[in-house]
Amino acid sequence: MVKTIAVSEEAYEKAMAKKREMEKRVGKIISMADAVEADLRGEGGTHKSQKPLEDIAEMRRLWQH
């Protein structure tokens, strides 16, 4: 069963902005994880930082916020 709730347009826009922010953050984390994995395999990567430990620290920081 699907329930429908009424929300104000302002609340909806705020929720959608938060969703977009989270999607952007997750995308950045995935991108950095791919680069770290490539670095650890010795393949290099497309991420501008070639320092895996700094990338891992950045991923943790992003994930916690």
PQR file of N, CA, C, O and H, with PARSE charges and radii, in Angstrom:
ATOM      1  N   MET A   1       0.840  -1.172   0.000 -0.4000 1.5000
ATOM      2  CA  MET A   1       0.000   0.000   0.000 -0.0000 2.0000
ATOM      3  C   MET A   1       0.894   1.246   0.000  0.5500 1.7000
ATOM      4  O   MET A   1       1.854   1.327   0.766 -0.5500 1.4000
ATOM      5  N   VAL A   2       0.583   2.179  -0.832 -0.4000 1.5000
ATOM      6  CA  VAL A   2       1.340   3.423  -0.941 -0.0000 2.0000
ATOM      7  C   VAL A   2       0.561   4.536  -0.262  0.5500 1.7000
ATOM      8  O   VAL A   2      -0.626   4.731  -0.524 -0.5500 1.4000
ATOM      9  H   VAL A   2      -0.197   2.113  -1.454  0.4000 1.0000
ATOM     10  N   LYS A   3       1.240   5.258   0.608 -0.4000 1.5000
ATOM     11  CA  LYS A   3       0.607   6.394   1.280 -0.0000 2.0000
ATOM     12  C   LYS A   3       1.130   7.680   0.665  0.5500 1.7000
ATOM     13  O   LYS A   3       2.312   7.787   0.338 -0.5500 1.4000
ATOM     14  H   LYS A   3       2.204   5.100   0.820  0.4000 1.0000
ATOM     15  N   THR A   4       0.267   8.630   0.515 -0.4000 1.5000
ATOM     16  CA  THR A   4       0.637   9.931  -0.024 -0.0000 2.0000
ATOM     17  C   THR A   4       0.525  10.954   1.093  0.5500 1.7000
ATOM     18  O   THR A   4      -0.460  10.981   1.831 -0.5500 1.4000
ATOM     19  H   THR A   4      -0.693   8.543   0.780  0.4000 1.0000
ATOM     20  N   ILE A   5       1.546  11.796   1.208 -0.4000 1.5000
ATOM     21  CA  ILE A   5       1.481  12.865   2.195 -0.0000 2.0000
ATOM     22  C   ILE A   5       1.626  14.195   1.469  0.5500 1.7000
ATOM     23  O   ILE A   5       2.262  14.281   0.419 -0.5500 1.4000
ATOM     24  H   ILE A   5       2.346  11.774   0.609  0.4000 1.0000
ATOM     25  N   ALA A   6       1.040  15.201   2.031 -0.4000 1.5000
ATOM     26  CA  ALA A   6       1.130  16.540   1.443 -0.0000 2.0000
ATOM     27  C   ALA A   6       2.286  17.287   2.103  0.5500 1.7000
ATOM     28  O   ALA A   6       2.416  17.307   3.327 -0.5500 1.4000
ATOM     29  H   ALA A   6       0.523  15.131   2.884  0.4000 1.0000
ATOM     30  N   VAL A   7       3.115  17.899   1.269 -0.4000 1.5000
ATOM     31  CA  VAL A   7       4.213  18.721   1.786 -0.0000 2.0000
ATOM     32  C   VAL A   7       4.208  20.046   1.041  0.5500 1.7000
ATOM     33  O   VAL A   7       3.720  20.147  -0.084 -0.5500 1.4000
ATOM     34  H   VAL A   7       3.009  17.883   0.275  0.4000 1.0000
ATOM     35  N   SER A   8       4.751  21.039   1.683 -0.4000 1.5000
ATOM     36  CA  SER A   8       4.815  22.345   1.033 -0.0000 2.0000
ATOM     37  C   SER A   8       5.844  22.299  -0.087  0.5500 1.7000
ATOM     38  O   SER A   8       6.742  21.456  -0.089 -0.5500 1.4000
ATOM     39  H   SER A   8       5.147  20.957   2.598  0.4000 1.0000
ATOM     40  N   GLU A   9       5.705  23.201  -1.022 -0.4000 1.5000
ATOM     41  CA  GLU A   9       6.659  23.274  -2.130 -0.0000 2.0000
ATOM     42  C   GLU A   9       8.057  23.589  -1.601  0.5500 1.7000
ATOM     43  O   GLU A   9       9.054  23.075  -2.109 -0.5500 1.4000
ATOM     44  H   GLU A   9       4.976  23.885  -1.020  0.4000 1.0000
ATOM     45  N   GLU A  10       8.117  24.429  -0.587 -0.4000 1.5000
ATOM     46  CA  GLU A  10       9.408  24.780   0.014 -0.0000 2.0000
ATOM     47  C   GLU A  10      10.076  23.546   0.633  0.5500 1.7000
ATOM     48  O   GLU A  10      11.275  23.333   0.453 -0.5500 1.4000
ATOM     49  H   GLU A  10       7.308  24.847  -0.174  0.4000 1.0000
ATOM     50  N   ALA A  11       9.309  22.746   1.350 -0.4000 1.5000
ATOM     51  CA  ALA A  11       9.859  21.530   1.960 -0.0000 2.0000
ATOM     52  C   ALA A  11      10.311  20.546   0.887  0.5500 1.7000
ATOM     53  O   ALA A  11      11.342  19.889   1.025 -0.5500 1.4000
ATOM     54  H   ALA A  11       8.335  22.919   1.496  0.4000 1.0000
ATOM     55  N   TYR A  12       9.526  20.455  -0.183 -0.4000 1.5000
ATOM     56  CA  TYR A  12       9.881  19.561  -1.285 -0.0000 2.0000
ATOM     57  C   TYR A  12      11.196  20.001  -1.934  0.5500 1.7000
ATOM     58  O   TYR A  12      12.079  19.177  -2.173 -0.5500 1.4000
ATOM     59  H   TYR A  12       8.687  20.988  -0.295  0.4000 1.0000
ATOM     60  N   GLU A  13      11.323  21.293  -2.216 -0.4000 1.5000
ATOM     61  CA  GLU A  13      12.545  21.813  -2.833 -0.0000 2.0000
ATOM     62  C   GLU A  13      13.755  21.600  -1.926  0.5500 1.7000
ATOM     63  O   GLU A  13      14.841  21.263  -2.399 -0.5500 1.4000
ATOM     64  H   GLU A  13      10.606  21.962  -2.022  0.4000 1.0000
ATOM     65  N   LYS A  14      13.564  21.799  -0.629 -0.4000 1.5000
ATOM     66  CA  LYS A  14      14.653  21.591   0.325 -0.0000 2.0000
ATOM     67  C   LYS A  14      15.083  20.117   0.326  0.5500 1.7000
ATOM     68  O   LYS A  14      16.277  19.817   0.335 -0.5500 1.4000
ATOM     69  H   LYS A  14      12.683  22.073  -0.244  0.4000 1.0000
ATOM     70  N   ALA A  15      14.120  19.217   0.318 -0.4000 1.5000
ATOM     71  CA  ALA A  15      14.432  17.784   0.296 -0.0000 2.0000
ATOM     72  C   ALA A  15      15.139  17.391  -1.000  0.5500 1.7000
ATOM     73  O   ALA A  15      16.071  16.588  -0.979 -0.5500 1.4000
ATOM     74  H   ALA A  15      13.151  19.461   0.311  0.4000 1.0000
ATOM     75  N   MET A  16      14.702  17.950  -2.117 -0.4000 1.5000
ATOM     76  CA  MET A  16      15.335  17.626  -3.400 -0.0000 2.0000
ATOM     77  C   MET A  16      16.758  18.176  -3.457  0.5500 1.7000
ATOM     78  O   MET A  16      17.643  17.531  -4.018 -0.5500 1.4000
ATOM     79  H   MET A  16      13.944  18.603  -2.133  0.4000 1.0000
ATOM     80  N   ALA A  17      16.989  19.355  -2.887 -0.4000 1.5000
ATOM     81  CA  ALA A  17      18.340  19.921  -2.844 -0.0000 2.0000
ATOM     82  C   ALA A  17      19.251  19.029  -2.006  0.5500 1.7000
ATOM     83  O   ALA A  17      20.404  18.795  -2.370 -0.5500 1.4000
ATOM     84  H   ALA A  17      16.270  19.879  -2.432  0.4000 1.0000
ATOM     85  N   LYS A  18      18.738  18.537  -0.894 -0.4000 1.5000
ATOM     86  CA  LYS A  18      19.517  17.636  -0.038 -0.0000 2.0000
ATOM     87  C   LYS A  18      19.815  16.340  -0.786  0.5500 1.7000
ATOM     88  O   LYS A  18      20.922  15.809  -0.686 -0.5500 1.4000
ATOM     89  H   LYS A  18      17.802  18.727  -0.598  0.4000 1.0000
ATOM     90  N   LYS A  19      18.846  15.829  -1.529 -0.4000 1.5000
ATOM     91  CA  LYS A  19      19.044  14.604  -2.310 -0.0000 2.0000
ATOM     92  C   LYS A  19      20.140  14.813  -3.356  0.5500 1.7000
ATOM     93  O   LYS A  19      21.015  13.962  -3.516 -0.5500 1.4000
ATOM     94  H   LYS A  19      17.947  16.260  -1.610  0.4000 1.0000
ATOM     95  N   ARG A  20      20.096  15.937  -4.063 -0.4000 1.5000
ATOM     96  CA  ARG A  20      21.124  16.227  -5.072 -0.0000 2.0000
ATOM     97  C   ARG A  20      22.508  16.340  -4.431  0.5500 1.7000
ATOM     98  O   ARG A  20      23.499  15.867  -4.988 -0.5500 1.4000
ATOM     99  H   ARG A  20      19.385  16.629  -3.933  0.4000 1.0000
ATOM    100  N   GLU A  21      22.566  16.969  -3.262 -0.4000 1.5000
ATOM    101  CA  GLU A  21      23.834  17.101  -2.542 -0.0000 2.0000
ATOM    102  C   GLU A  21      24.387  15.721  -2.170  0.5500 1.7000
ATOM    103  O   GLU A  21      25.580  15.462  -2.328 -0.5500 1.4000
ATOM    104  H   GLU A  21      21.761  17.353  -2.810  0.4000 1.0000
ATOM    105  N   MET A  22      23.524  14.849  -1.682 -0.4000 1.5000
ATOM    106  CA  MET A  22      23.956  13.497  -1.312 -0.0000 2.0000
ATOM    107  C   MET A  22      24.405  12.708  -2.543  0.5500 1.7000
ATOM    108  O   MET A  22      25.405  11.992  -2.485 -0.5500 1.4000
ATOM    109  H   MET A  22      22.555  15.059  -1.554  0.4000 1.0000
ATOM    110  N   GLU A  23      23.683  12.830  -3.647 -0.4000 1.5000
ATOM    111  CA  GLU A  23      24.069  12.130  -4.875 -0.0000 2.0000
ATOM    112  C   GLU A  23      25.434  12.609  -5.364  0.5500 1.7000
ATOM    113  O   GLU A  23      26.250  11.806  -5.817 -0.5500 1.4000
ATOM    114  H   GLU A  23      22.871  13.411  -3.695  0.4000 1.0000
ATOM    115  N   LYS A  24      25.679  13.904  -5.273 -0.4000 1.5000
ATOM    116  CA  LYS A  24      26.968  14.468  -5.683 -0.0000 2.0000
ATOM    117  C   LYS A  24      28.087  13.929  -4.790  0.5500 1.7000
ATOM    118  O   LYS A  24      29.150  13.545  -5.278 -0.5500 1.4000
ATOM    119  H   LYS A  24      25.017  14.556  -4.905  0.4000 1.0000
ATOM    120  N   ARG A  25      27.840  13.903  -3.490 -0.4000 1.5000
ATOM    121  CA  ARG A  25      28.826  13.408  -2.534 -0.0000 2.0000
ATOM    122  C   ARG A  25      29.138  11.931  -2.788  0.5500 1.7000
ATOM    123  O   ARG A  25      30.302  11.531  -2.794 -0.5500 1.4000
ATOM    124  H   ARG A  25      26.976  14.214  -3.094  0.4000 1.0000
ATOM    125  N   VAL A  26      28.104  11.133  -2.995 -0.4000 1.5000
ATOM    126  CA  VAL A  26      28.305   9.706  -3.263 -0.0000 2.0000
ATOM    127  C   VAL A  26      29.078   9.516  -4.564  0.5500 1.7000
ATOM    128  O   VAL A  26      29.965   8.666  -4.642 -0.5500 1.4000
ATOM    129  H   VAL A  26      27.158  11.458  -2.990  0.4000 1.0000
ATOM    130  N   GLY A  27      28.748  10.300  -5.581 -0.4000 1.5000
ATOM    131  CA  GLY A  27      29.468  10.207  -6.853 -0.0000 2.0000
ATOM    132  C   GLY A  27      30.944  10.520  -6.687  0.5500 1.7000
ATOM    133  O   GLY A  27      31.795   9.858  -7.281 -0.5500 1.4000
ATOM    134  H   GLY A  27      28.028  10.990  -5.518  0.4000 1.0000
ATOM    135  N   LYS A  28      31.250  11.528  -5.880 -0.4000 1.5000
ATOM    136  CA  LYS A  28      32.645  11.901  -5.642 -0.0000 2.0000
ATOM    137  C   LYS A  28      33.368  10.791  -4.884  0.5500 1.7000
ATOM    138  O   LYS A  28      34.517  10.477  -5.193 -0.5500 1.4000
ATOM    139  H   LYS A  28      30.559  12.066  -5.397  0.4000 1.0000
ATOM    140  N   ILE A  29      32.710  10.200  -3.902 -0.4000 1.5000
ATOM    141  CA  ILE A  29      33.309   9.105  -3.136 -0.0000 2.0000
ATOM    142  C   ILE A  29      33.590   7.915  -4.040  0.5500 1.7000
ATOM    143  O   ILE A  29      34.659   7.311  -3.951 -0.5500 1.4000
ATOM    144  H   ILE A  29      31.776  10.455  -3.650  0.4000 1.0000
ATOM    145  N   ILE A  30      32.650   7.571  -4.904 -0.4000 1.5000
ATOM    146  CA  ILE A  30      32.845   6.448  -5.821 -0.0000 2.0000
ATOM    147  C   ILE A  30      34.000   6.728  -6.767  0.5500 1.7000
ATOM    148  O   ILE A  30      34.817   5.846  -7.030 -0.5500 1.4000
ATOM    149  H   ILE A  30      31.782   8.062  -4.976  0.4000 1.0000
ATOM    150  N   SER A  31      34.073   7.936  -7.275 -0.4000 1.5000
ATOM    151  CA  SER A  31      35.155   8.312  -8.180 -0.0000 2.0000
ATOM    152  C   SER A  31      36.513   8.191  -7.491  0.5500 1.7000
ATOM    153  O   SER A  31      37.463   7.658  -8.065 -0.5500 1.4000
ATOM    154  H   SER A  31      33.410   8.653  -7.061  0.4000 1.0000
ATOM    155  N   MET A  32      36.596   8.686  -6.264 -0.4000 1.5000
ATOM    156  CA  MET A  32      37.859   8.595  -5.534 -0.0000 2.0000
ATOM    157  C   MET A  32      38.199   7.146  -5.201  0.5500 1.7000
ATOM    158  O   MET A  32      39.365   6.754  -5.259 -0.5500 1.4000
ATOM    159  H   MET A  32      35.824   9.119  -5.798  0.4000 1.0000
ATOM    160  N   ALA A  33      37.199   6.354  -4.854 -0.4000 1.5000
ATOM    161  CA  ALA A  33      37.449   4.945  -4.550 -0.0000 2.0000
ATOM    162  C   ALA A  33      37.994   4.222  -5.777  0.5500 1.7000
ATOM    163  O   ALA A  33      38.908   3.406  -5.663 -0.5500 1.4000
ATOM    164  H   ALA A  33      36.252   6.673  -4.806  0.4000 1.0000
ATOM    165  N   ASP A  34      37.440   4.516  -6.938 -0.4000 1.5000
ATOM    166  CA  ASP A  34      37.941   3.914  -8.179 -0.0000 2.0000
ATOM    167  C   ASP A  34      39.391   4.313  -8.431  0.5500 1.7000
ATOM    168  O   ASP A  34      40.203   3.482  -8.837 -0.5500 1.4000
ATOM    169  H   ASP A  34      36.697   5.178  -7.031  0.4000 1.0000
ATOM    170  N   ALA A  35      39.718   5.583  -8.191 -0.4000 1.5000
ATOM    171  CA  ALA A  35      41.084   6.060  -8.397 -0.0000 2.0000
ATOM    172  C   ALA A  35      42.050   5.409  -7.411  0.5500 1.7000
ATOM    173  O   ALA A  35      43.163   5.032  -7.781 -0.5500 1.4000
ATOM    174  H   ALA A  35      39.058   6.258  -7.861  0.4000 1.0000
ATOM    175  N   VAL A  36      41.623   5.279  -6.163 -0.4000 1.5000
ATOM    176  CA  VAL A  36      42.472   4.640  -5.153 -0.0000 2.0000
ATOM    177  C   VAL A  36      42.712   3.185  -5.526  0.5500 1.7000
ATOM    178  O   VAL A  36      43.836   2.691  -5.443 -0.5500 1.4000
ATOM    179  H   VAL A  36      40.720   5.585  -5.863  0.4000 1.0000
ATOM    180  N   GLU A  37      41.657   2.508  -5.935 -0.4000 1.5000
ATOM    181  CA  GLU A  37      41.794   1.104  -6.334 -0.0000 2.0000
ATOM    182  C   GLU A  37      42.772   0.967  -7.504  0.5500 1.7000
ATOM    183  O   GLU A  37      43.620   0.075  -7.504 -0.5500 1.4000
ATOM    184  H   GLU A  37      40.744   2.909  -6.002  0.4000 1.0000
ATOM    185  N   ALA A  38      42.656   1.839  -8.487 -0.4000 1.5000
ATOM    186  CA  ALA A  38      43.569   1.804  -9.634 -0.0000 2.0000
ATOM    187  C   ALA A  38      45.003   2.087  -9.186  0.5500 1.7000
ATOM    188  O   ALA A  38      45.938   1.434  -9.651 -0.5500 1.4000
ATOM    189  H   ALA A  38      41.967   2.563  -8.487  0.4000 1.0000
ATOM    190  N   ASP A  39      45.179   3.057  -8.285 -0.4000 1.5000
ATOM    191  CA  ASP A  39      46.518   3.367  -7.771 -0.0000 2.0000
ATOM    192  C   ASP A  39      47.116   2.169  -7.047  0.5500 1.7000
ATOM    193  O   ASP A  39      48.291   1.847  -7.221 -0.5500 1.4000
ATOM    194  H   ASP A  39      44.420   3.587  -7.908  0.4000 1.0000
ATOM    195  N   LEU A  40      46.302   1.518  -6.240 -0.4000 1.5000
ATOM    196  CA  LEU A  40      46.801   0.373  -5.480 -0.0000 2.0000
ATOM    197  C   LEU A  40      47.149  -0.805  -6.387  0.5500 1.7000
ATOM    198  O   LEU A  40      48.023  -1.608  -6.060 -0.5500 1.4000
ATOM    199  H   LEU A  40      45.348   1.779  -6.098  0.4000 1.0000
ATOM    200  N   ARG A  41      46.468  -0.905  -7.522 -0.4000 1.5000
ATOM    201  CA  ARG A  41      46.788  -1.957  -8.496 -0.0000 2.0000
ATOM    202  C   ARG A  41      47.960  -1.543  -9.375  0.5500 1.7000
ATOM    203  O   ARG A  41      48.460  -2.346 -10.164 -0.5500 1.4000
ATOM    204  H   ARG A  41      45.758  -0.253  -7.787  0.4000 1.0000
ATOM    205  N   GLY A  42      48.400  -0.297  -9.244 -0.4000 1.5000
ATOM    206  CA  GLY A  42      49.522   0.187 -10.037 -0.0000 2.0000
ATOM    207  C   GLY A  42      49.142   0.619 -11.433  0.5500 1.7000
ATOM    208  O   GLY A  42      50.002   0.727 -12.307 -0.5500 1.4000
ATOM    209  H   GLY A  42      47.994   0.355  -8.603  0.4000 1.0000
ATOM    210  N   GLU A  43      47.866   0.867 -11.653 -0.4000 1.5000
ATOM    211  CA  GLU A  43      47.392   1.253 -12.980 -0.0000 2.0000
ATOM    212  C   GLU A  43      47.309   2.760 -13.151  0.5500 1.7000
ATOM    213  O   GLU A  43      47.002   3.243 -14.241 -0.5500 1.4000
ATOM    214  H   GLU A  43      47.168   0.779 -10.943  0.4000 1.0000
ATOM    215  N   GLY A  44      47.571   3.494 -12.109 -0.4000 1.5000
ATOM    216  CA  GLY A  44      47.344   4.938 -12.194 -0.0000 2.0000
ATOM    217  C   GLY A  44      45.852   5.190 -12.143  0.5500 1.7000
ATOM    218  O   GLY A  44      45.073   4.272 -11.886 -0.5500 1.4000
ATOM    219  H   GLY A  44      47.820   3.101 -11.223  0.4000 1.0000
ATOM    220  N   GLY A  45      45.461   6.381 -12.377 -0.4000 1.5000
ATOM    221  CA  GLY A  45      44.039   6.688 -12.340 -0.0000 2.0000
ATOM    222  C   GLY A  45      43.774   8.031 -12.961  0.5500 1.7000
ATOM    223  O   GLY A  45      44.697   8.746 -13.350 -0.5500 1.4000
ATOM    224  H   GLY A  45      46.094   7.127 -12.586  0.4000 1.0000
ATOM    225  N   THR A  46      42.521   8.365 -13.051 -0.4000 1.5000
ATOM    226  CA  THR A  46      42.159   9.643 -13.639 -0.0000 2.0000
ATOM    227  C   THR A  46      41.989  10.716 -12.577  0.5500 1.7000
ATOM    228  O   THR A  46      41.878  11.898 -12.904 -0.5500 1.4000
ATOM    229  H   THR A  46      41.772   7.783 -12.735  0.4000 1.0000
ATOM    230  N   HIS A  47      41.969  10.325 -11.319 -0.4000 1.5000
ATOM    231  CA  HIS A  47      41.814  11.300 -10.243 -0.0000 2.0000
ATOM    232  C   HIS A  47      43.076  12.142 -10.155  0.5500 1.7000
ATOM    233  O   HIS A  47      44.181  11.623 -10.310 -0.5500 1.4000
ATOM    234  H   HIS A  47      42.060   9.365 -11.053  0.4000 1.0000
ATOM    235  N   LYS A  48      42.922  13.429  -9.909 -0.4000 1.5000
ATOM    236  CA  LYS A  48      44.074  14.326  -9.931 -0.0000 2.0000
ATOM    237  C   LYS A  48      45.086  14.034  -8.821  0.5500 1.7000
ATOM    238  O   LYS A  48      46.263  14.368  -8.956 -0.5500 1.4000
ATOM    239  H   LYS A  48      42.025  13.851  -9.782  0.4000 1.0000
ATOM    240  N   SER A  49      44.641  13.419  -7.737 -0.4000 1.5000
ATOM    241  CA  SER A  49      45.567  13.072  -6.662 -0.0000 2.0000
ATOM    242  C   SER A  49      46.031  11.637  -6.836  0.5500 1.7000
ATOM    243  O   SER A  49      45.216  10.730  -7.003 -0.5500 1.4000
ATOM    244  H   SER A  49      43.685  13.147  -7.628  0.4000 1.0000
ATOM    245  N   GLN A  50      47.315  11.437  -6.798 -0.4000 1.5000
ATOM    246  CA  GLN A  50      47.859  10.089  -6.903 -0.0000 2.0000
ATOM    247  C   GLN A  50      48.302   9.592  -5.529  0.5500 1.7000
ATOM    248  O   GLN A  50      49.151   8.706  -5.436 -0.5500 1.4000
ATOM    249  H   GLN A  50      47.977  12.175  -6.662  0.4000 1.0000
ATOM    250  N   LYS A  51      47.743  10.148  -4.481 -0.4000 1.5000
ATOM    251  CA  LYS A  51      48.105   9.771  -3.121 -0.0000 2.0000
ATOM    252  C   LYS A  51      46.935   9.007  -2.507  0.5500 1.7000
ATOM    253  O   LYS A  51      46.007   9.623  -1.983 -0.5500 1.4000
ATOM    254  H   LYS A  51      47.053  10.868  -4.556  0.4000 1.0000
ATOM    255  N   PRO A  52      46.966   7.674  -2.564 -0.5600 1.5000
ATOM    256  CA  PRO A  52      45.835   6.871  -2.079  0.2800 2.0000
ATOM    257  C   PRO A  52      45.427   7.163  -0.640  0.5500 1.7000
ATOM    258  O   PRO A  52      44.232   7.216  -0.348 -0.5500 1.4000
ATOM    259  N   LEU A  53      46.380   7.353   0.264 -0.4000 1.5000
ATOM    260  CA  LEU A  53      46.010   7.585   1.658 -0.0000 2.0000
ATOM    261  C   LEU A  53      45.264   8.900   1.832  0.5500 1.7000
ATOM    262  O   LEU A  53      44.336   8.977   2.638 -0.5500 1.4000
ATOM    263  H   LEU A  53      47.351   7.310   0.027  0.4000 1.0000
ATOM    264  N   GLU A  54      45.649   9.933   1.094 -0.4000 1.5000
ATOM    265  CA  GLU A  54      44.923  11.201   1.156 -0.0000 2.0000
ATOM    266  C   GLU A  54      43.523  11.038   0.574  0.5500 1.7000
ATOM    267  O   GLU A  54      42.566  11.614   1.091 -0.5500 1.4000
ATOM    268  H   GLU A  54      46.403   9.870   0.439  0.4000 1.0000
ATOM    269  N   ASP A  55      43.399  10.258  -0.498 -0.4000 1.5000
ATOM    270  CA  ASP A  55      42.086  10.020  -1.092 -0.0000 2.0000
ATOM    271  C   ASP A  55      41.181   9.272  -0.122  0.5500 1.7000
ATOM    272  O   ASP A  55      39.996   9.585  -0.006 -0.5500 1.4000
ATOM    273  H   ASP A  55      44.177   9.790  -0.918  0.4000 1.0000
ATOM    274  N   ILE A  56      41.732   8.291   0.570 -0.4000 1.5000
ATOM    275  CA  ILE A  56      40.940   7.530   1.536 -0.0000 2.0000
ATOM    276  C   ILE A  56      40.487   8.449   2.668  0.5500 1.7000
ATOM    277  O   ILE A  56      39.336   8.377   3.099 -0.5500 1.4000
ATOM    278  H   ILE A  56      42.694   8.037   0.476  0.4000 1.0000
ATOM    279  N   ALA A  57      41.379   9.309   3.151 -0.4000 1.5000
ATOM    280  CA  ALA A  57      41.010  10.257   4.209 -0.0000 2.0000
ATOM    281  C   ALA A  57      39.908  11.194   3.724  0.5500 1.7000
ATOM    282  O   ALA A  57      38.989  11.507   4.482 -0.5500 1.4000
ATOM    283  H   ALA A  57      42.314   9.367   2.801  0.4000 1.0000
ATOM    284  N   GLU A  58      39.985  11.642   2.475 -0.4000 1.5000
ATOM    285  CA  GLU A  58      38.958  12.522   1.909 -0.0000 2.0000
ATOM    286  C   GLU A  58      37.626  11.786   1.791  0.5500 1.7000
ATOM    287  O   GLU A  58      36.575  12.363   2.069 -0.5500 1.4000
ATOM    288  H   GLU A  58      40.731  11.388   1.860  0.4000 1.0000
ATOM    289  N   MET A  59      37.658  10.523   1.385 -0.4000 1.5000
ATOM    290  CA  MET A  59      36.421   9.740   1.300 -0.0000 2.0000
ATOM    291  C   MET A  59      35.778   9.621   2.675  0.5500 1.7000
ATOM    292  O   MET A  59      34.563   9.774   2.805 -0.5500 1.4000
ATOM    293  H   MET A  59      38.512  10.054   1.159  0.4000 1.0000
ATOM    294  N   ARG A  60      36.572   9.351   3.694 -0.4000 1.5000
ATOM    295  CA  ARG A  60      36.029   9.247   5.055 -0.0000 2.0000
ATOM    296  C   ARG A  60      35.413  10.572   5.490  0.5500 1.7000
ATOM    297  O   ARG A  60      34.334  10.593   6.082 -0.5500 1.4000
ATOM    298  H   ARG A  60      37.559   9.227   3.589  0.4000 1.0000
ATOM    299  N   ARG A  61      36.096  11.676   5.196 -0.4000 1.5000
ATOM    300  CA  ARG A  61      35.580  12.995   5.581 -0.0000 2.0000
ATOM    301  C   ARG A  61      34.239  13.271   4.908  0.5500 1.7000
ATOM    302  O   ARG A  61      33.299  13.739   5.550 -0.5500 1.4000
ATOM    303  H   ARG A  61      36.972  11.659   4.715  0.4000 1.0000
ATOM    304  N   LEU A  62      34.157  12.980   3.614 -0.4000 1.5000
ATOM    305  CA  LEU A  62      32.908  13.206   2.888 -0.0000 2.0000
ATOM    306  C   LEU A  62      31.788  12.315   3.408  0.5500 1.7000
ATOM    307  O   LEU A  62      30.641  12.749   3.518 -0.5500 1.4000
ATOM    308  H   LEU A  62      34.920  12.600   3.092  0.4000 1.0000
ATOM    309  N   TRP A  63      32.119  11.085   3.724 -0.4000 1.5000
ATOM    310  CA  TRP A  63      31.101  10.133   4.165 -0.0000 2.0000
ATOM    311  C   TRP A  63      30.517  10.545   5.512  0.5500 1.7000
ATOM    312  O   TRP A  63      29.335  10.317   5.767 -0.5500 1.4000
ATOM    313  H   TRP A  63      33.050  10.733   3.636  0.4000 1.0000
ATOM    314  N   GLN A  64      31.325  11.147   6.371 -0.4000 1.5000
ATOM    315  CA  GLN A  64      30.870  11.499   7.711 -0.0000 2.0000
ATOM    316  C   GLN A  64      29.996  12.745   7.741  0.5500 1.7000
ATOM    317  O   GLN A  64      29.322  12.985   8.743 -0.5500 1.4000
ATOM    318  H   GLN A  64      32.286  11.333   6.164  0.4000 1.0000
ATOM    319  N   HIS A  65      29.984  13.535   6.691 -0.4000 1.5000
ATOM    320  CA  HIS A  65      29.196  14.778   6.694 -0.0000 2.0000
ATOM    321  C   HIS A  65      27.896  14.604   6.007  0.5500 1.7000
ATOM    322  O   HIS A  65      27.112  15.549   5.920 -0.5500 1.4000
ATOM    323  H   HIS A  65      30.532  13.340   5.877  0.4000 1.0000
TER
END
